[in-house]
């Protein structure tokens, strides 16, 4: 089985566009469709025909290009069953635990409510790829628009048990802001401080911070580290639950 090929680019102001191409079947999936034109340009640049759109959630900046791409390519749009009525052009609704084939590559659906009520992530298990959209960012997580903090914490725990080497592709280039915030929560984490400096340099050169890995996030992302004693001491929340510590971190990021 040949490895998947990926093309990463910017849509809108800070959304990541990602095309996933299987050279054996010829299938090409757009992970969400934030904006049609950059996606069409990327497909043309690579000589790929878009056969699928893998929608993670209903927000406009993730589905705006659905209908234009479907009109151009006749692609199949797959998306979360719990947001089916809000996904333009949806052909197939999927839910937690569902699997489907993308050529010879198996895709697992992981439901991760928090940012929205029905948000899902796509896990290409054999390829060690996770498309996490607005659930898990590099050094961050999505804002809680439709579900409480406890639900998002539970969703993040579902992702945290994936293999450490999993490469994570996320929905937005928020990493610089996330890094500056993270060091206020976890100031004694030397690995985090070194990573934050690397991110400052990358962004100064106009380079992307995608992908990350689950291992790196577990070491440095405060939203995955609510159980860490150092963070708890820094927040004066040593006796509080993980969900409460996570909620406090998310609240502070909202006001950062």
C-alpha positions in Angstrom: 0.0 0.0 0.0 1.5 3.3 -1.1 1.5 6.1 1.5 -1.0 8.8 1.3 0.1 12.2 -0.1 -0.9 15.4 1.6 -1.1 19.0 0.4 -1.5 21.7 3.1 -2.3 25.4 2.4 -4.2 28.4 3.8 -7.8 29.2 3.2 -9.6 32.3 4.4 -7.4 34.1 6.8 -6.1 31.3 9.0 -8.0 28.0 8.2 -5.8 25.2 7.0 -6.9 23.5 3.8 -5.7 19.9 3.6 -6.0 17.5 0.6 -5.4 13.8 1.2 -4.5 11.8 -1.9 -4.4 8.0 -2.3 -2.1 7.4 -5.3 -3.4 3.8 -5.7 -7.1 4.5 -6.0 -6.8 8.1 -7.2 -9.1 9.2 -4.4 -8.6 12.7 -3.1 -10.3 14.0 0.1 -10.6 17.6 1.2 -10.6 17.8 4.9 -13.5 20.2 5.4 -14.0 22.9 2.7 -13.3 26.3 4.2 -13.2 28.1 0.9 -13.5 26.7 -2.6 -10.9 28.6 -4.6 -7.8 27.7 -2.7 -8.9 24.1 -2.6 -9.5 24.1 -6.4 -6.1 25.7 -6.9 -4.4 23.1 -4.7 -6.1 20.3 -6.6 -5.1 21.7 -9.9 -1.5 22.3 -8.8 -1.2 18.6 -7.8 -3.3 17.2 -10.7 -5.8 15.6 -8.3 -9.6 15.2 -8.7 -11.5 15.7 -5.4 -13.6 12.6 -4.8 -14.6 13.2 -1.1 -15.1 16.0 1.4 -14.6 14.8 5.0 -16.6 17.4 7.0 -15.8 17.7 10.8 -18.5 20.2 11.9 -21.0 22.6 10.6 -19.3 26.0 11.1 -19.3 28.1 8.0 -15.5 28.4 7.8 -15.4 24.6 7.4 -18.3 24.0 5.0 -18.5 27.1 2.8 -16.9 25.4 -0.2 -18.9 22.2 0.0 -21.5 22.9 -2.7 -19.0 24.6 -5.1 -16.7 21.6 -4.9 -19.5 19.2 -5.3 -20.7 21.0 -8.4 -17.2 20.9 -9.8 -16.3 17.3 -9.0 -19.4 15.4 -8.0 -17.6 14.5 -4.8 -19.1 12.6 -1.9 -19.6 14.7 1.2 -19.3 12.8 4.5 -20.1 14.4 7.8 -21.3 14.1 11.4 -24.7 12.6 11.9 -25.5 14.9 14.8 -25.1 17.9 12.5 -26.4 16.4 9.4 -29.1 19.1 8.8 -26.4 21.8 8.9 -23.9 20.3 6.5 -24.4 21.5 2.9 -24.6 18.8 0.3 -24.2 15.9 2.8 -24.3 12.5 1.2 -23.3 10.2 4.1 -23.8 10.8 7.8 -21.4 9.0 10.2 -21.2 8.7 13.9 -18.8 7.6 16.7 -17.2 4.3 16.0 -18.1 4.1 12.3 -15.5 3.1 9.8 -15.2 3.5 6.0 -12.7 2.8 3.3 -10.7 5.4 1.4 -9.2 3.2 -1.2 -7.3 0.6 0.9 -7.1 3.0 3.9 -9.5 2.5 6.7 -10.9 5.7 8.3 -12.2 5.7 11.9 -14.8 8.2 13.0 -14.3 9.7 16.5 -17.0 11.9 17.9 -15.6 14.8 19.9 -18.3 17.1 21.1 -17.2 20.4 22.7 -16.5 23.0 20.1 -19.8 22.0 18.5 -22.4 19.4 19.6 -21.6 16.9 16.9 -17.9 17.6 15.9 -16.1 14.5 14.6 -12.5 13.7 13.9 -11.2 11.4 11.2 -8.5 8.9 12.2 -6.5 7.1 9.5 -5.3 4.4 11.9 -2.8 2.5 9.7 -1.4 5.8 8.4 -1.1 7.3 11.9 -3.0 10.4 10.8 -5.6 12.3 12.7 -7.6 15.2 11.3 -8.8 17.0 14.4 -10.2 20.2 12.9 -11.3 22.4 15.8 -11.2 19.9 18.7 -7.4 19.7 19.2 -4.9 22.3 18.0 -1.2 22.6 18.4 -1.0 23.8 22.0 -4.7 24.4 22.1 -8.3 23.2 21.8 -11.4 24.7 20.3 -13.6 27.2 22.0 -16.7 25.7 23.7 -19.6 27.0 21.7 -22.2 24.2 22.0 -21.1 21.8 24.8 -19.7 22.3 28.3 -16.1 21.9 29.4 -16.6 18.4 30.8 -17.7 17.2 27.4 -14.6 18.7 25.7 -12.4 17.2 28.3 -13.9 13.8 27.6 -13.4 14.3 23.9 -9.8 15.2 24.3 -9.3 12.0 26.4 -10.6 10.0 23.5 -7.9 11.4 21.3 -5.1 11.2 24.0 -5.2 7.4 23.9 -4.3 7.2 20.3 -0.7 6.2 19.5 1.9 8.8 20.5 3.3 8.9 17.0 0.0 10.0 15.5 0.4 13.1 13.2 -2.3 15.6 14.0 -3.6 18.0 11.3 -5.7 20.8 12.9 -8.1 23.4 11.5 -6.4 26.8 12.1 -3.0 28.4 12.4 -3.5 29.6 16.0 -0.3 28.1 17.3 1.7 31.3 18.1 -1.1 32.7 20.2 -1.6 29.2 21.8 2.1 29.0 22.6 2.2 32.4 24.3 -0.8 31.4 26.4 0.5 28.0 27.2 3.6 29.3 29.0 1.4 31.3 31.3 -0.4 28.1 32.4 2.7 25.8 32.5 5.6 28.1 33.2 8.0 25.5 34.6 7.7 23.2 31.5 11.1 23.4 29.8 9.9 21.4 26.8 7.1 23.9 26.3 9.3 26.9 26.6 11.7 25.5 23.9 8.8 24.7 21.7 7.3 28.2 22.1 10.6 29.7 21.0 10.7 27.4 17.9 7.1 28.4 17.0 8.1 32.1 17.3 10.9 31.5 14.8 8.7 29.5 12.4 6.0 32.1 12.3 8.5 34.9 11.8 9.6 33.1 8.7 6.0 32.6 7.5 6.2 28.8 8.0 3.3 26.6 9.1 3.2 24.8 12.4 1.2 21.9 11.1 1.3 18.9 11.7 2.0 18.2 15.3 2.2 14.8 17.1 0.2 13.5 19.9 3.3 12.8 21.9 4.4 16.5 21.6 0.9 17.7 22.6 0.8 15.4 25.7 4.2 17.0 26.7 3.3 20.6 26.1 -0.4 21.3 25.5 -2.0 22.6 28.7 -5.4 21.5 27.6 -4.3 17.8 27.7 -2.4 18.3 31.0 -5.1 19.2 33.5 -3.9 16.4 35.8 -0.3 17.8 35.9 0.7 18.7 39.4 2.7 21.7 38.3 -0.2 23.2 36.4 -2.5 22.6 39.3 -0.2 24.4 41.7 0.2 27.3 39.3 -3.6 27.6 39.1 -4.1 27.1 42.9 -6.4 24.1 42.0 -4.5 21.2 43.5 -7.7 19.6 44.9 -10.0 20.2 42.0 -11.1 17.7 39.4 -9.5 17.4 36.0 -12.7 18.8 34.4 -12.6 21.8 36.6 -8.9 22.5 35.9 -9.5 22.1 32.2 -12.5 24.5 32.4 -10.4 27.1 34.1 -7.6 26.8 31.5 -10.2 27.2 28.7 -11.8 30.2 30.5 -8.4 31.9 30.8 -7.6 31.3 27.1 -11.0 32.8 26.1 -9.8 36.0 27.9 -6.2 35.9 26.9 
